[in-house]
Amino acid sequence: MALGRFVFILFLLLSQVAHAQTILMFEDQTKTGFKLVMNNYLQNETALPKLNLQKFPDAENEVYLVLENGIHIKRKLPKLPKGNHKYVIYKDFKGKHQLRYRGISTELSQSALMFDYKEKLIFNKPALAAIKQADTLSHFPDWKKNQLALARKDSLQKDSLRLALVEQKQAEALQRKKDSLNKISLATEIASAETKDSAKVVLATVQEEAAKATEISTTIDSSALNTAEVETPKVGGFATFILSFESSDFEFDKLSMAKEFASTEKLKAEEAQQVLKGLKYDQSRLDFLQFLLTKQDDLKDSQALLIGCLDFDLSKEQAKSLFKK
């Protein structure tokens, strides 16, 4: 009897302890996977569909959820009372991602990993701009529209400058033509006072100059606009991708970015070498190399160059088997 009473009291104490702290439960109902940033500190390096967070500051906290497809949601959370507070990521009827508070839950999500709040890894927000620039899909439509608008604006400015130059040349040609006509008028007056032969010589010279001025004006009118078309800046490319790739601090993210780029773009041997050297571990390099060779069979001719990016002999032996497939 005494033992049963002790167990009951112990159970009550444990229940009180379990509810004596504040826990945040985040769940992504879109099944995309996300990384949680709180107060500008990254909490999970690998994207997860759900997670629990405890031991965070007992005050207002700012959360920044970065989904694997490039969508990000920012929210300031108020100071919360003790309990299990649940937040869910979902799409509304317009297809827009939202973060909604579901209230206090009586049960803690057992299928989610529990993380203690930490202030170790500062989230590099400028890297997000580089990711947008390297992205070749449709994760960042607003950014791409802005880039096209800037390209069109630049093209119009160049067209305006070119037209202004043409107008200036036409005005100069017209002035030369007027000057020639004035000379013709002057020569005509001289002809009445001098001999006819002398006047003819002067008149012929002036007429020749006028003909040249007219020819120059006609040439400007017909060919001044036939200049090279302004090349619209191209969004993307290897140079843009490598900027984003090298700015990332996490191996998993870099490997994912490299695979995504290689799935849509063809890499040169030197570019593939640069990507392999940008990865930190041989395991990641082997993973990317295997993926790349399935996409580009022509890179098997660069076996020595690409295998030279690996650090260990065992990894190099494994890589050789990839080139034999």
C-alpha positions as CSV (number, residue, x, y, z in Angstrom):
1,M,0.0,0.0,0.0
2,A,2.8,2.4,0.9
3,L,4.6,1.5,-2.3
4,G,1.6,2.2,-4.4
5,R,1.1,5.6,-2.7
6,F,4.8,6.4,-3.4
7,V,4.5,5.5,-7.1
8,F,1.4,7.7,-7.4
9,I,3.1,10.7,-5.8
10,L,6.1,10.2,-8.0
11,F,3.9,10.1,-11.1
12,L,2.3,13.5,-10.1
13,L,5.7,15.0,-9.6
14,L,6.9,13.9,-13.0
15,S,3.8,15.2,-14.6
16,Q,4.4,18.6,-13.0
17,V,8.0,18.7,-14.2
18,A,6.9,17.8,-17.7
19,H,4.5,20.8,-17.8
20,A,6.9,23.1,-16.0
21,Q,8.7,24.1,-19.2
22,T,7.7,25.7,-22.5
23,I,8.2,23.5,-25.7
24,L,7.6,24.6,-29.3
25,M,6.4,21.9,-31.7
26,F,6.8,22.7,-35.5
27,E,5.3,20.5,-38.2
28,D,5.4,21.0,-42.0
29,Q,2.1,19.7,-43.4
30,T,3.3,20.3,-46.9
31,K,5.9,17.5,-46.4
32,T,8.7,19.7,-47.9
33,G,11.1,19.8,-44.9
34,F,12.4,22.9,-43.2
35,K,15.2,24.4,-41.2
36,L,14.4,26.4,-38.1
37,V,16.3,29.7,-37.3
38,M,15.5,31.3,-34.0
39,N,16.9,34.8,-33.1
40,N,19.3,34.4,-36.1
41,Y,20.7,31.1,-34.9
42,L,20.3,27.9,-36.9
43,Q,18.8,25.1,-34.8
44,N,18.8,22.2,-37.2
45,E,21.4,21.8,-40.0
46,T,19.4,19.1,-41.8
47,A,15.9,19.9,-43.0
48,L,13.1,18.0,-41.1
49,P,9.4,17.5,-41.5
50,K,8.8,18.2,-37.8
51,L,10.8,19.1,-34.7
52,N,10.4,20.1,-31.0
53,L,12.4,22.9,-29.4
54,Q,13.0,23.5,-25.7
55,K,15.1,25.7,-23.4
56,F,14.8,28.8,-25.6
57,P,14.8,32.3,-24.1
58,D,11.7,33.1,-21.9
59,A,10.8,36.2,-23.9
60,E,9.7,37.3,-27.4
61,N,11.6,35.2,-30.0
62,E,11.9,35.6,-33.8
63,V,11.7,32.5,-35.9
64,Y,12.7,32.1,-39.5
65,L,11.6,28.9,-41.3
66,V,13.5,28.1,-44.5
67,L,11.8,25.3,-46.6
68,E,13.8,23.1,-48.9
69,N,12.0,24.5,-52.0
70,G,13.3,28.0,-51.2
71,I,10.2,29.4,-49.5
72,H,10.8,31.1,-46.2
73,I,8.5,32.3,-43.4
74,K,9.4,34.9,-40.8
75,R,7.4,35.3,-37.6
76,K,7.9,36.9,-34.2
77,L,6.5,34.7,-31.3
78,P,5.2,36.3,-28.1
79,K,6.3,35.3,-24.7
80,L,4.6,31.9,-24.2
81,P,3.2,30.3,-21.0
82,K,4.3,26.9,-19.9
83,G,3.1,24.0,-22.1
84,N,3.5,22.4,-25.5
85,H,2.8,25.0,-28.1
86,K,2.1,23.7,-31.6
87,Y,2.8,25.5,-34.9
88,V,2.1,24.1,-38.4
89,I,3.2,25.1,-41.9
90,Y,0.5,24.8,-44.5
91,K,-0.7,26.1,-47.8
92,D,-3.8,28.4,-47.9
93,F,-6.5,28.3,-50.6
94,K,-4.3,30.6,-52.7
95,G,-1.4,28.2,-52.5
96,K,0.6,30.5,-50.3
97,H,2.7,29.0,-47.4
98,Q,1.5,30.1,-43.9
99,L,2.6,29.5,-40.3
100,R,-0.4,29.0,-38.0
101,Y,-0.5,28.6,-34.2
102,R,-2.6,25.6,-33.2
103,G,-2.7,26.2,-29.5
104,I,-1.4,24.2,-26.5
105,S,-1.2,20.5,-27.0
106,T,-1.7,18.0,-24.1
107,E,0.6,15.5,-25.8
108,L,4.2,16.0,-27.0
109,S,4.9,14.9,-30.5
110,Q,6.9,11.7,-30.1
111,S,7.8,11.3,-33.8
112,A,9.6,14.6,-33.8
113,L,13.3,15.1,-32.7
114,M,13.8,17.2,-29.6
115,F,16.3,20.0,-29.9
116,D,17.7,22.2,-27.1
117,Y,17.9,25.9,-28.2
118,K,21.5,26.8,-29.0
119,E,23.4,29.9,-30.1
120,K,26.3,28.3,-32.1
121,L,25.6,28.7,-35.8
122,I,24.7,32.1,-37.0
123,F,22.3,31.9,-40.0
124,N,23.9,33.6,-43.0
125,K,20.9,35.5,-44.5
126,P,22.9,37.0,-47.4
127,A,23.4,33.5,-48.7
128,L,19.7,33.4,-49.5
129,A,20.2,36.0,-52.2
130,A,22.9,33.8,-53.8
131,I,20.6,30.8,-53.6
132,K,17.9,32.8,-55.4
133,Q,20.3,33.8,-58.1
134,A,21.5,30.2,-58.7
135,D,18.1,28.7,-58.7
136,T,17.0,27.5,-62.2
137,L,13.5,26.4,-61.2
138,S,10.5,28.5,-60.2
139,H,11.2,28.9,-56.4
140,F,11.8,32.6,-56.7
141,P,9.5,34.0,-59.4
142,D,9.5,37.5,-58.0
143,W,13.3,37.7,-58.1
144,K,13.4,36.5,-61.7
145,K,10.7,39.0,-62.8
146,N,12.8,41.7,-61.3
147,Q,15.9,40.5,-63.1
148,L,14.1,40.5,-66.5
149,A,12.7,44.0,-65.8
150,L,16.2,45.3,-65.1
151,A,17.4,43.7,-68.3
152,R,14.6,45.4,-70.3
153,K,15.3,48.7,-68.6
154,D,19.0,48.5,-69.5
155,S,18.2,47.6,-73.1
156,L,15.8,50.6,-73.4
157,Q,18.5,52.9,-72.0
158,K,21.0,51.7,-74.5
159,D,18.5,52.1,-77.3
160,S,17.9,55.7,-76.2
161,L,21.6,56.5,-76.2
162,R,22.0,54.9,-79.6
163,L,19.0,57.0,-81.0
164,A,20.4,60.2,-79.5
165,L,23.8,59.5,-81.2
166,V,22.0,59.0,-84.5
167,E,20.1,62.2,-84.1
168,Q,23.3,64.1,-83.3
169,K,25.0,62.7,-86.5
170,Q,21.9,63.6,-88.6
171,A,22.0,67.2,-87.2
172,E,25.7,67.5,-88.0
173,A,25.1,66.2,-91.6
174,L,22.2,68.6,-92.1
175,Q,24.4,71.5,-90.9
176,R,27.1,70.5,-93.4
177,K,24.4,70.4,-96.1
178,K,23.2,73.9,-95.2
179,D,26.8,75.2,-95.2
180,S,27.3,73.7,-98.7
181,L,24.2,75.4,-100.0
182,N,25.4,78.7,-98.6
183,K,28.6,78.2,-100.5
184,I,26.7,77.5,-103.7
185,S,24.8,80.8,-103.2
186,L,28.0,82.6,-102.6
187,A,29.6,81.0,-105.7
188,T,26.7,82.1,-107.8
189,E,27.1,85.7,-106.7
190,I,30.8,85.5,-107.5
191,A,30.1,84.1,-111.0
192,S,28.2,87.2,-111.9
193,A,31.2,89.4,-111.1
194,E,34.0,87.1,-112.4
195,T,34.5,85.3,-115.6
196,K,32.2,82.4,-116.4
197,D,35.1,79.9,-116.4
198,S,36.3,80.8,-113.0
199,A,32.8,80.8,-111.6
200,K,32.2,77.3,-113.1
201,V,35.3,75.9,-111.3
202,V,34.1,77.4,-108.0
203,L,30.6,76.2,-108.5
204,A,31.7,72.6,-109.5
205,T,33.9,72.4,-106.3
206,V,31.0,73.6,-104.1
207,Q,28.5,71.2,-105.7
208,E,30.9,68.3,-105.2
209,E,31.1,69.1,-101.5
210,A,27.2,69.4,-101.3
211,A,26.9,66.0,-103.0
212,K,29.3,64.4,-100.4
213,A,27.3,66.0,-97.5
214,T,24.0,64.6,-98.9
215,E,25.6,61.1,-99.3
216,I,26.8,61.2,-95.7
217,S,23.3,62.2,-94.4
218,T,21.7,59.4,-96.5
219,T,24.2,56.8,-95.1
220,I,23.4,57.8,-91.5
221,D,19.7,57.6,-92.1
222,S,19.8,54.1,-93.6
223,S,22.5,52.4,-91.5
224,A,22.8,54.1,-88.2
225,L,20.1,52.0,-86.6
226,N,21.6,48.7,-87.9
227,T,23.9,48.3,-84.8
228,A,24.3,45.1,-82.9
229,E,21.4,44.1,-80.8
230,V,21.7,44.6,-77.0
231,E,22.2,41.2,-75.5
232,T,19.8,40.6,-72.6
233,P,21.7,39.5,-69.5
234,K,21.3,35.9,-68.9
235,V,20.0,34.8,-65.5
236,G,21.9,31.8,-64.1
237,G,24.9,29.9,-65.5
238,F,27.8,28.3,-63.9
239,A,29.4,31.5,-62.6
240,T,26.2,32.4,-60.7
241,F,25.9,28.8,-59.4
242,I,29.4,28.6,-58.1
243,L,29.0,31.9,-56.2
244,S,26.0,30.4,-54.3
245,F,27.8,27.1,-53.9
246,E,30.9,28.5,-52.4
247,S,29.0,30.8,-50.1
248,S,27.2,27.9,-48.4
249,D,28.7,26.6,-45.1
250,F,26.9,23.3,-45.0
251,E,28.0,20.2,-46.8
252,F,24.5,18.8,-47.3
253,D,23.3,22.0,-48.8
254,K,26.3,22.3,-51.2
255,L,25.8,18.7,-52.4
256,S,22.1,19.3,-53.0
257,M,22.8,22.5,-54.9
258,A,25.5,20.8,-57.0
259,K,23.1,17.9,-58.0
260,E,20.3,20.2,-58.8
261,F,22.5,22.4,-61.1
262,A,24.0,19.3,-62.8
263,S,20.6,17.8,-63.4
264,T,19.7,20.8,-65.8
265,E,23.1,22.1,-66.9
266,K,26.0,20.3,-68.6
267,L,29.4,20.8,-66.9
268,K,32.8,21.0,-68.4
269,A,35.6,18.9,-66.9
270,E,37.2,22.0,-65.3
271,E,33.8,23.1,-63.8
272,A,33.2,19.6,-62.4
273,Q,36.7,19.7,-60.9
274,Q,35.9,23.0,-59.2
275,V,32.7,21.6,-57.7
276,L,34.4,18.5,-56.4
277,K,37.2,20.6,-54.8
278,G,34.5,22.8,-53.2
279,L,33.1,19.8,-51.3
280,K,34.7,19.0,-48.0
281,Y,34.5,15.2,-47.7
282,D,35.4,12.4,-50.0
283,Q,32.0,10.7,-49.4
284,S,30.2,13.8,-50.7
285,R,32.6,13.9,-53.7
286,L,31.9,10.3,-54.6
287,D,28.2,10.8,-54.3
288,F,28.3,13.8,-56.6
289,L,30.7,12.1,-59.0
290,Q,28.4,9.1,-59.3
291,F,25.4,11.3,-60.0
292,L,27.4,13.4,-62.5
293,L,28.6,10.4,-64.5
294,T,25.1,9.1,-65.0
295,K,24.2,12.5,-66.5
296,Q,27.4,13.1,-68.5
297,D,29.1,10.1,-70.0
298,D,31.6,12.3,-71.8
299,L,33.3,13.2,-68.5
300,K,34.7,9.7,-68.3
301,D,37.4,10.9,-70.6
302,S,38.6,13.2,-67.7
303,Q,39.1,10.4,-65.2
304,A,42.5,11.5,-64.0
305,L,41.5,15.1,-63.6
306,L,38.3,14.3,-61.5
307,I,39.8,11.4,-59.4
308,G,42.6,13.8,-58.5
309,C,40.1,15.8,-56.4
310,L,39.8,13.0,-53.9
311,D,41.9,13.0,-50.7
312,F,42.3,9.3,-49.9
313,D,43.5,6.3,-51.9
314,L,40.5,4.1,-50.9
315,S,38.2,6.8,-52.2
316,K,40.2,7.0,-55.5
317,E,39.8,3.2,-55.9
318,Q,36.1,3.5,-55.4
319,A,35.9,6.3,-57.9
320,K,37.8,4.3,-60.6
321,S,34.9,1.7,-60.5
322,L,32.5,4.5,-61.3
323,F,34.3,5.3,-64.6
324,K,34.1,1.6,-65.6
325,K,30.3,1.5,-65.6
